Amino acid sequence: MGNQGSWSDYGNKFCFNGVKTWRNGWHSSYHQPLDPNFSTYDGNLYGINAVNDDKITEGVDKVVIKASSNSVDNDIYVMFNRRAGPNSGVPEFGDQ
């Protein structure tokens, strides 16, 4: 899923991305689907660690946004790459 380091439970801490988080249903109550032709998202986007730390409001704040297209292959997933907790070892683009 993006972790090219150790595959053990004690290895590197970077594995979450928008596609896998959405498709696996991880923290699905913090997902926001939208059709970019008809809607926008105006709200807060948090890293996955905010859910673990209980610093996010269910039903209001989001972890993943999925902008749907006419083809599943062209859907766009947006997720904040917070460098903390289970994602603390992310080597690039942390906190973006």
Backbone as JSON Lines, residues from 0, in Angstrom:
{"i":0,"aa":"M","n":[0.82,-1.2,0.0],"ca":[0.0,0.0,0.0],"c":[0.86,1.26,0.0]}
{"i":1,"aa":"G","n":[2.12,1.14,-0.11],"ca":[2.96,2.31,-0.1],"c":[4.15,2.14,0.84]}
{"i":2,"aa":"N","n":[4.1,1.16,1.74],"ca":[5.2,0.91,2.66],"c":[6.18,-0.03,1.99]}
{"i":3,"aa":"Q","n":[7.31,0.51,1.57],"ca":[8.32,-0.31,0.91],"c":[9.37,-0.8,1.9]}
{"i":4,"aa":"G","n":[9.16,-0.54,3.17],"ca":[10.11,-0.96,4.2],"c":[9.76,-2.33,4.73]}
{"i":5,"aa":"S","n":[9.99,-2.53,5.99],"ca":[9.75,-3.81,6.63],"c":[8.27,-4.17,6.63]}
{"i":6,"aa":"W","n":[7.97,-5.44,6.44],"ca":[6.58,-5.9,6.44],"c":[6.16,-6.43,7.8]}
{"i":7,"aa":"S","n":[7.03,-6.31,8.8],"ca":[6.66,-6.79,10.13],"c":[5.81,-5.75,10.85]}
{"i":8,"aa":"D","n":[5.17,-6.15,11.92],"ca":[4.37,-5.23,12.74],"c":[5.24,-4.18,13.42]}
{"i":9,"aa":"Y","n":[6.53,-4.42,13.44],"ca":[7.44,-3.51,14.12],"c":[8.26,-2.69,13.13]}
{"i":10,"aa":"G","n":[7.88,-2.71,11.87],"ca":[8.62,-2.0,10.83],"c":[8.27,-0.54,10.76]}
{"i":11,"aa":"N","n":[8.46,0.0,9.62],"ca":[8.21,1.42,9.38],"c":[6.74,1.75,9.57]}
{"i":12,"aa":"K","n":[6.48,2.99,9.94],"ca":[5.1,3.42,10.17],"c":[4.69,4.38,9.06]}
{"i":13,"aa":"F","n":[4.31,3.79,7.94],"ca":[3.68,4.56,6.87],"c":[2.97,3.58,5.95]}
{"i":14,"aa":"C","n":[1.66,3.67,5.93],"ca":[0.94,2.71,5.1],"c":[-0.39,3.24,4.59]}
{"i":15,"aa":"F","n":[-0.91,4.31,5.14],"ca":[-2.25,4.72,4.77],"c":[-2.24,5.61,3.53]}
{"i":16,"aa":"N","n":[-3.15,5.32,2.61],"ca":[-3.39,6.2,1.49],"c":[-4.89,6.25,1.22]}
{"i":17,"aa":"G","n":[-5.32,7.23,0.47],"ca":[-6.75,7.45,0.26],"c":[-7.49,6.3,-0.39]}
{"i":18,"aa":"V","n":[-6.91,5.71,-1.42],"ca":[-7.58,4.62,-2.14],"c":[-7.8,3.42,-1.23]}
{"i":19,"aa":"K","n":[-6.75,2.96,-0.57],"ca":[-6.88,1.77,0.29],"c":[-7.76,2.04,1.5]}
{"i":20,"aa":"T","n":[-7.66,3.23,2.06],"ca":[-8.5,3.57,3.2],"c":[-9.97,3.54,2.8]}
{"i":21,"aa":"W","n":[-10.29,4.08,1.65],"ca":[-11.67,4.09,1.16],"c":[-12.15,2.69,0.81]}
{"i":22,"aa":"R","n":[-11.4,2.0,-0.01],"ca":[-11.85,0.68,-0.52],"c":[-11.92,-0.37,0.57]}
{"i":23,"aa":"N","n":[-11.1,-0.25,1.6],"ca":[-11.16,-1.2,2.72],"c":[-12.18,-0.78,3.77]}
{"i":24,"aa":"G","n":[-12.76,0.39,3.61],"ca":[-13.78,0.85,4.55],"c":[-13.24,1.27,5.9]}
{"i":25,"aa":"W","n":[-11.93,1.55,5.96],"ca":[-11.34,1.97,7.22],"c":[-11.89,3.34,7.6]}
{"i":26,"aa":"H","n":[-12.45,3.45,8.78],"ca":[-13.0,4.73,9.28],"c":[-14.0,5.32,8.29]}
{"i":27,"aa":"S","n":[-14.9,4.47,7.78],"ca":[-15.82,4.89,6.72],"c":[-16.77,6.01,7.13]}
{"i":28,"aa":"S","n":[-17.0,6.18,8.41],"ca":[-17.88,7.28,8.83],"c":[-17.21,8.65,8.63]}
{"i":29,"aa":"Y","n":[-15.95,8.63,8.24],"ca":[-15.21,9.86,7.96],"c":[-14.88,10.01,6.48]}
{"i":30,"aa":"H","n":[-15.61,9.3,5.63],"ca":[-15.42,9.39,4.18],"c":[-16.42,10.4,3.62]}
{"i":31,"aa":"Q","n":[-16.02,11.09,2.55],"ca":[-16.91,12.04,1.89],"c":[-16.9,11.8,0.39]}
{"i":32,"aa":"P","n":[-17.97,11.21,-0.14],"ca":[-18.06,11.07,-1.59],"c":[-18.55,12.39,-2.2]}
{"i":33,"aa":"L","n":[-18.11,12.68,-3.4],"ca":[-18.68,13.83,-4.08],"c":[-18.56,13.66,-5.58]}
{"i":34,"aa":"D","n":[-19.48,14.28,-6.28],"ca":[-19.47,14.33,-7.73],"c":[-19.0,15.74,-8.08]}
{"i":35,"aa":"P","n":[-17.79,15.89,-8.61],"ca":[-17.25,17.22,-8.86],"c":[-18.05,18.04,-9.87]}
{"i":36,"aa":"N","n":[-18.93,17.39,-10.6],"ca":[-19.78,18.12,-11.54],"c":[-20.92,18.84,-10.83]}
{"i":37,"aa":"F","n":[-21.27,18.38,-9.64],"ca":[-22.45,18.92,-8.96],"c":[-22.22,19.37,-7.52]}
{"i":38,"aa":"S","n":[-21.06,19.05,-6.94],"ca":[-20.86,19.39,-5.53],"c":[-19.4,19.71,-5.24]}
{"i":39,"aa":"T","n":[-19.19,20.3,-4.09],"ca":[-17.85,20.6,-3.6],"c":[-17.77,20.16,-2.14]}
{"i":40,"aa":"Y","n":[-16.59,20.2,-1.59],"ca":[-16.43,19.91,-0.17],"c":[-15.83,21.14,0.48]}
{"i":41,"aa":"D","n":[-16.48,21.63,1.51],"ca":[-15.99,22.77,2.27],"c":[-16.0,22.35,3.73]}
{"i":42,"aa":"G","n":[-14.87,21.88,4.21],"ca":[-14.78,21.4,5.58],"c":[-13.36,21.03,5.93]}
{"i":43,"aa":"N","n":[-13.2,20.36,7.04],"ca":[-11.88,19.97,7.52],"c":[-11.52,18.57,7.05]}
{"i":44,"aa":"L","n":[-10.27,18.39,6.7],"ca":[-9.72,17.1,6.3],"c":[-8.59,16.77,7.26]}
{"i":45,"aa":"Y","n":[-8.66,15.62,7.91],"ca":[-7.71,15.23,8.94],"c":[-6.95,13.98,8.54]}
{"i":46,"aa":"G","n":[-5.77,13.82,9.11],"ca":[-5.02,12.59,8.94],"c":[-5.65,11.47,9.74]}
{"i":47,"aa":"I","n":[-5.29,10.25,9.41],"ca":[-5.87,9.06,10.03],"c":[-5.65,9.05,11.54]}
{"i":48,"aa":"N","n":[-4.59,9.66,12.02],"ca":[-4.29,9.65,13.44],"c":[-5.32,10.43,14.26]}
{"i":49,"aa":"A","n":[-5.99,11.39,13.65],"ca":[-7.02,12.16,14.38],"c":[-8.16,11.26,14.83]}
{"i":50,"aa":"V","n":[-8.45,10.21,14.06],"ca":[-9.49,9.25,14.45],"c":[-9.0,8.46,15.65]}
{"i":51,"aa":"N","n":[-7.77,7.97,15.59],"ca":[-7.2,7.19,16.68],"c":[-7.11,7.99,17.97]}
{"i":52,"aa":"D","n":[-6.84,9.28,17.86],"ca":[-6.69,10.14,19.04],"c":[-8.01,10.77,19.47]}
{"i":53,"aa":"D","n":[-9.1,10.43,18.8],"ca":[-10.43,10.97,19.1],"c":[-10.44,12.5,19.05]}
{"i":54,"aa":"K","n":[-9.8,13.06,18.01],"ca":[-9.73,14.51,17.84],"c":[-10.46,14.94,16.58]}
{"i":55,"aa":"I","n":[-11.47,14.21,16.22],"ca":[-12.21,14.46,14.99],"c":[-13.69,14.22,15.27]}
{"i":56,"aa":"T","n":[-14.54,15.01,14.65],"ca":[-15.98,14.9,14.88],"c":[-16.63,14.05,13.8]}
{"i":57,"aa":"E","n":[-17.18,12.91,14.22],"ca":[-17.84,12.02,13.27],"c":[-19.05,12.71,12.66]}
{"i":58,"aa":"G","n":[-19.21,12.54,11.36],"ca":[-20.33,13.14,10.65],"c":[-20.06,14.56,10.18]}
{"i":59,"aa":"V","n":[-18.96,15.15,10.67],"ca":[-18.63,16.53,10.29],"c":[-17.26,16.56,9.59]}
{"i":60,"aa":"D","n":[-16.24,16.12,10.29],"ca":[-14.88,16.14,9.77],"c":[-14.61,14.89,8.93]}
{"i":61,"aa":"K","n":[-13.68,14.98,8.0],"ca":[-13.42,13.88,7.07],"c":[-11.96,13.49,7.05]}
{"i":62,"aa":"V","n":[-11.71,12.23,6.64],"ca":[-10.37,11.69,6.48],"c":[-10.07,11.48,5.0]}
{"i":63,"aa":"V","n":[-11.07,11.05,4.23],"ca":[-10.87,10.77,2.81],"c":[-12.02,11.37,2.01]}
{"i":64,"aa":"I","n":[-11.67,12.0,0.9],"ca":[-12.66,12.5,-0.05],"c":[-12.47,11.73,-1.35]}
{"i":65,"aa":"K","n":[-13.57,11.24,-1.9],"ca":[-13.52,10.53,-3.18],"c":[-14.3,11.34,-4.2]}
{"i":66,"aa":"A","n":[-13.59,11.87,-5.19],"ca":[-14.23,12.59,-6.28],"c":[-14.47,11.58,-7.4]}
{"i":67,"aa":"S","n":[-15.73,11.27,-7.64],"ca":[-16.1,10.24,-8.61],"c":[-16.05,10.76,-10.04]}
{"i":68,"aa":"S","n":[-15.71,9.86,-10.93],"ca":[-15.7,10.15,-12.36],"c":[-16.61,9.15,-13.06]}
{"i":69,"aa":"N","n":[-16.59,9.19,-14.36],"ca":[-17.4,8.23,-15.12],"c":[-16.8,6.84,-15.1]}
{"i":70,"aa":"S","n":[-15.55,6.71,-14.68],"ca":[-14.86,5.44,-14.64],"c":[-14.18,5.27,-13.28]}
{"i":71,"aa":"V","n":[-14.32,4.11,-12.67],"ca":[-13.68,3.84,-11.38],"c":[-12.18,4.06,-11.48]}
{"i":72,"aa":"D","n":[-11.6,3.78,-12.64],"ca":[-10.16,3.95,-12.83],"c":[-9.72,5.4,-12.77]}
{"i":73,"aa":"N","n":[-10.65,6.34,-12.88],"ca":[-10.3,7.75,-12.88],"c":[-10.79,8.49,-11.65]}
{"i":74,"aa":"D","n":[-11.3,7.79,-10.65],"ca":[-11.71,8.43,-9.41],"c":[-10.47,9.04,-8.74]}
{"i":75,"aa":"I","n":[-10.68,10.14,-8.02],"ca":[-9.59,10.8,-7.32],"c":[-9.87,10.74,-5.82]}
{"i":76,"aa":"Y","n":[-8.88,10.31,-5.05],"ca":[-8.99,10.21,-3.6],"c":[-8.06,11.23,-2.97]}
{"i":77,"aa":"V","n":[-8.58,12.01,-2.03],"ca":[-7.79,13.03,-1.36],"c":[-7.75,12.69,0.12]}
{"i":78,"aa":"M","n":[-6.54,12.69,0.67],"ca":[-6.35,12.36,2.08],"c":[-5.18,13.18,2.61]}
{"i":79,"aa":"F","n":[-5.32,13.71,3.82],"ca":[-4.23,14.47,4.43],"c":[-3.19,13.51,4.97]}
{"i":80,"aa":"N","n":[-1.96,13.66,4.54],"ca":[-0.87,12.75,4.88],"c":[-0.19,13.2,6.19]}
{"i":81,"aa":"R","n":[-0.95,13.13,7.27],"ca":[-0.44,13.58,8.58],"c":[0.68,12.68,9.06]}
{"i":82,"aa":"R","n":[1.81,13.26,9.37],"ca":[2.97,12.5,9.85],"c":[2.84,12.35,11.36]}
{"i":83,"aa":"A","n":[2.05,11.36,11.79],"ca":[1.82,11.1,13.22],"c":[1.27,9.69,13.39]}
{"i":84,"aa":"G","n":[1.43,9.15,14.59],"ca":[0.87,7.83,14.93],"c":[1.26,6.76,13.94]}
{"i":85,"aa":"P","n":[0.26,6.02,13.4],"ca":[0.56,4.9,12.51],"c":[1.16,5.34,11.18]}
{"i":86,"aa":"N","n":[1.19,6.62,10.92],"ca":[1.74,7.16,9.68],"c":[2.95,8.07,9.98]}
{"i":87,"aa":"S","n":[3.53,7.93,11.18],"ca":[4.59,8.84,11.62],"c":[5.89,8.7,10.85]}
{"i":88,"aa":"G","n":[6.1,7.59,10.18],"ca":[7.35,7.38,9.45],"c":[7.27,7.69,7.98]}
{"i":89,"aa":"V","n":[6.23,8.37,7.55],"ca":[6.08,8.66,6.12],"c":[7.31,9.44,5.62]}
{"i":90,"aa":"P","n":[8.0,8.92,4.58],"ca":[9.27,9.52,4.16],"c":[9.12,10.79,3.32]}
{"i":91,"aa":"E","n":[8.0,10.97,2.66],"ca":[7.82,12.13,1.79],"c":[6.43,12.73,1.96]}
{"i":92,"aa":"F","n":[6.34,14.0,1.75],"ca":[5.08,14.74,1.72],"c":[4.29,14.64,3.02]}
{"i":93,"aa":"G","n":[4.98,14.47,4.14],"ca":[4.32,14.44,5.43],"c":[3.66,15.77,5.74]}
{"i":94,"aa":"D","n":[2.53,15.71,6.42],"ca":[1.76,16.89,6.8],"c":[1.3,17.71,5.58]}
{"i":95,"aa":"Q","n":[1.03,17.01,4.51],"ca":[0.49,17.65,3.3],"c":[-0.76,16.94,2.87]}
